[in-house]
Amino acid sequence: MLFAFIGVLLAAVVGGIWSGLRHVRDAQLVRMARTTVQTAEVRAKNADEQLRIAIEELRFLAADRIPAAVLALTHEHAPVPGLLHPQEANATLAKAMRDVLSATSAAAAGERDRVDAAARAAMRGATAKVQSLLYQTQSVLQDLQHELDDPRLLELDFRNELALRRIQATAVLCEAWPGLARSDSPLAEVVIGAQSRVAGYARIKMSNHLREQRLAVVARAAEPLAIAVAELLANATSYSHPDTAVPVTIQQSGGRGALIVVDDGGIGMDEETLARARRLLAGPEVLLLTELGNPPQAGFAVVGRLVRQYGFSCHVESSPYGGVRAMLRVPAELLTVLDEEHTLSVLVPAPAETAAPARPAEDPADDGPVVEATPLPSRRRRSPRTAAARPVAPVPPAAEAPVARTPEQAGALWGALQDGTRSGRSAAGSGTAVGTTSGRTAAGGSAAGDEQGDDRS
């Protein structure tokens, strides 16, 4: 009996222990299940939150960050925003967004360069054709000026010259050849030739301080230098009052070349605009047409392209006259001295230290109409050795204001011009080649409003 009782007791004890163990195990399983469920819920919540953040970041990337990055390609100071949720976004999402932004910017830059190159190529072809037509027009006008005494031909010739300068500047900007070959040309004649390409030429007052009057620009740089000087003169005349003069000084710079200084009394530039102008004049290696604004402000960009290609330099700063001073330095390697037999143009101002003083005004009643106030158009012979190969503007007189003329006086002036041209053709003979017109009196007044400045705001 005793053993049976002990057996039953042991069975009861073991069963209780086993039941307790099973209860504990079940409780642990329940706790583990609850923890697993809670963890899953947290992870699901975090996943939903990360998905929401990722969607918002993608929308922000497409709407704000990518456009800002594309804008920064042409405007270096334009800000590019970062992540919308920099603290909540995980590292993987942030890196992915940066990679997308970088790839998009690179693709936009590549497409922009491709489009710019295609535009330059198209413009090069168009400008070459237009430039050829303008040269042909110039030749026809010169022939007509030799045959006819119509002052309107001067206006047409001048407007053709303005159009030709624009086309040349556009061609240079598109990395094309300037389109005109010249021989070694006196520096003073190059500046005078550049003056004749500007609508406000009559306001330009040139001072000749060269020690060597036969100082010349080598053939390969003569036309590029004329284009650069014309752009600086156009900028100066466009951004200064029509009643103010634009002083131009040419001088040698102590054996290191020559210096052309253009001053104006215009609106000037602020520091930011000056910095941009200096960057363009330095000749940046990469310059896109889209960087020139709308409408394009190409004057300084053209000068910078020529500076980079031909080796001269240009600097702008505030002028003592209140506007802007542009200094174009021609290095010694681009200069030469012409032979003594070379005849300089009569339009070149006399050296400042030897220039004759201005004569007092004479009584018009004694000698007829006063013709010094506005020079009559003139022609000079074309010579392979002496020609500047460009129309040259007359140097304006010292008088501050033009003399009022009656219709009878104006008719007398043109009658004198016609008599002089007829006498000149009779003396020269029909086979003599005559140079291009250098007077721009007939066209200057009407064309002064046709040209707009490019590089100031």
MOKA-V451633 format. One record per residue. N is the residue number from 1. PSI is psi in degrees with one decimal (NA if undefined). Layout:
N:PSI
N:PSI
//
This chain:
1:-43.2
2:-44.6
3:-33.4
4:-40.6
5:-43.9
6:-39.4
7:-43.6
8:-41.5
9:-44.5
10:-38.8
11:-40.5
12:-42.7
13:-47.6
14:-39.7
15:-40.3
16:-43.1
17:-44.9
18:-39.7
19:-39.9
20:-41.8
21:-40.8
22:-38.2
23:-43.2
24:-43.3
25:-40.6
26:-38.0
27:-40.6
28:-41.1
29:-39.5
30:-43.4
31:-42.2
32:-39.6
33:-43.0
34:-42.2
35:-42.2
36:-42.9
37:-42.7
38:-42.6
39:-42.6
40:-40.7
41:-41.4
42:-44.0
43:-40.3
44:-39.8
45:-43.2
46:-39.3
47:-41.9
48:-41.6
49:-43.9
50:-36.2
51:-43.0
52:-44.8
53:-42.9
54:-41.0
55:-43.8
56:-38.6
57:-39.4
58:-42.7
59:-42.3
60:-37.0
61:-46.1
62:-37.1
63:-30.6
64:-49.7
65:-44.9
66:-46.9
67:-38.3
68:-38.5
69:-38.0
70:-40.3
71:-36.9
72:-16.5
73:-31.3
74:-15.4
75:95.5
76:-21.0
77:-0.6
78:128.5
79:145.2
80:113.8
81:155.7
82:-154.3
83:148.0
84:-34.8
85:74.5
86:-28.8
87:-38.5
88:-30.5
89:137.9
90:170.0
91:-37.8
92:-43.8
93:-42.5
94:-43.1
95:-41.1
96:-40.4
97:-40.7
98:-41.1
99:-41.9
100:-42.7
101:-42.6
102:-43.6
103:-39.0
104:-42.4
105:-42.4
106:-41.8
107:-40.7
108:-40.3
109:-42.1
110:-42.6
111:-38.8
112:-43.6
113:-38.9
114:-43.9
115:-40.3
116:-42.2
117:-40.4
118:-39.4
119:-41.1
120:-42.8
121:-43.1
122:-41.5
123:-34.7
124:-45.8
125:-42.5
126:-43.8
127:-34.2
128:-41.7
129:-45.0
130:-40.1
131:-41.2
132:-41.2
133:-37.8
134:-37.3
135:-38.8
136:-41.1
137:-41.3
138:-42.1
139:-40.7
140:-41.6
141:-38.2
142:-42.2
143:-40.5
144:-35.5
145:-28.6
146:-24.9
147:-31.1
148:151.4
149:51.9
150:117.1
151:-19.3
152:-22.5
153:-33.3
154:-41.5
155:-43.4
156:-43.0
157:-40.5
158:-43.9
159:-35.9
160:-37.2
161:-39.1
162:-43.3
163:-38.4
164:-38.9
165:-41.2
166:-43.9
167:-41.6
168:-43.5
169:-41.5
170:-40.7
171:-43.1
172:-41.2
173:-29.2
174:18.1
175:34.7
176:165.8
177:141.4
178:-24.9
179:8.7
180:125.5
181:135.3
182:161.0
183:178.5
184:127.4
185:135.9
186:138.0
187:-43.4
188:-38.2
189:-33.3
190:-42.9
191:-42.1
192:-41.6
193:-38.9
194:-34.9
195:-36.5
196:-8.2
197:6.4
198:137.5
199:-38.9
200:38.5
201:-31.5
202:-19.5
203:-9.3
204:123.3
205:111.6
206:133.8
207:127.8
208:108.6
209:24.5
210:134.5
211:-35.3
212:106.2
213:-20.0
214:15.0
215:128.2
216:160.7
217:135.0
218:156.8
219:-42.8
220:-21.6
221:-2.8
222:-52.9
223:-42.8
224:-38.7
225:-39.8
226:-40.2
227:-44.2
228:-44.6
229:-39.3
230:-39.6
231:-41.2
232:-40.1
233:-40.4
234:-40.6
235:-41.7
236:-43.1
237:-31.0
238:-31.0
239:27.0
240:161.5
241:141.6
242:-20.3
243:-1.0
244:151.5
245:157.2
246:97.2
247:135.2
248:129.2
249:132.0
250:134.1
251:160.5
252:148.2
253:65.5
254:43.6
255:-1.0
256:16.8
257:-154.8
258:159.4
259:132.7
260:118.6
261:125.7
262:121.7
263:151.3
264:158.5
265:41.6
266:-148.5
267:-13.7
268:-172.2
269:146.5
270:175.6
271:-38.9
272:-43.0
273:-38.7
274:-41.9
275:-41.2
276:-41.7
277:-42.3
278:-36.0
279:-42.3
280:-40.1
281:-20.3
282:-10.2
283:64.8
284:147.0
285:-38.0
286:120.3
287:115.2
288:149.2
289:-31.0
290:-14.5
291:-5.8
292:0.0
293:179.6
294:107.1
295:155.9
296:135.4
297:91.4
298:-5.2
299:-55.8
300:-32.8
301:-38.1
302:-46.1
303:-43.3
304:-37.9
305:-42.6
306:-37.6
307:-46.5
308:-34.6
309:-34.1
310:-10.4
311:-1.4
312:178.4
313:158.5
314:141.2
315:142.7
316:147.4
317:175.3
318:140.8
319:147.2
320:-19.5
321:-3.1
322:-17.4
323:-120.4
324:140.7
325:126.2
326:128.3
327:115.6
328:116.3
329:127.0
330:117.5
331:162.7
332:-31.0
333:-13.2
334:7.4
335:155.3
336:175.3
337:128.0
338:161.0
339:159.9
340:-27.5
341:-11.8
342:126.9
343:123.7
344:153.4
345:143.6
346:-13.9
347:-12.0
348:127.8
349:145.8
350:152.0
351:143.3
352:-37.2
353:-15.8
354:3.9
355:138.0
356:143.1
357:150.8
358:137.8
359:147.0
360:150.3
361:135.8
362:162.0
363:120.1
364:-25.0
365:-22.9
366:-39.5
367:15.4
368:-164.3
369:145.8
370:112.5
371:-4.4
372:-21.7
373:-38.0
374:111.2
375:143.2
376:151.4
377:141.0
378:161.7
379:150.6
380:156.8
381:147.3
382:127.7
383:136.2
384:-24.7
385:-26.7
386:-14.1
387:139.4
388:-5.1
389:13.8
390:152.9
391:140.9
392:131.8
393:146.1
394:147.2
395:125.7
396:153.7
397:172.8
398:-16.1
399:139.6
400:-33.9
401:141.4
402:148.3
403:130.2
404:137.2
405:146.6
406:161.8
407:-33.8
408:-40.1
409:-41.8
410:-41.3
411:-36.2
412:-38.1
413:-48.3
414:-30.9
415:-39.3
416:-38.6
417:-45.9
418:-43.2
419:-41.6
420:-42.9
421:-37.9
422:-42.3
423:-39.6
424:-41.2
425:-36.1
426:-39.9
427:-36.5
428:-26.7
429:159.8
430:-20.5
431:0.2
432:132.9
433:133.7
434:142.3
435:179.3
436:157.5
437:138.2
438:-17.2
439:142.3
440:23.3
441:-41.6
442:-29.7
443:-21.2
444:-44.2
445:-43.4
446:-22.9
447:-6.4
448:-28.5
449:0.9
450:-15.0
451:130.0
452:146.9
453:165.2
454:-26.8
455:28.0
456:151.2
457:NA
//
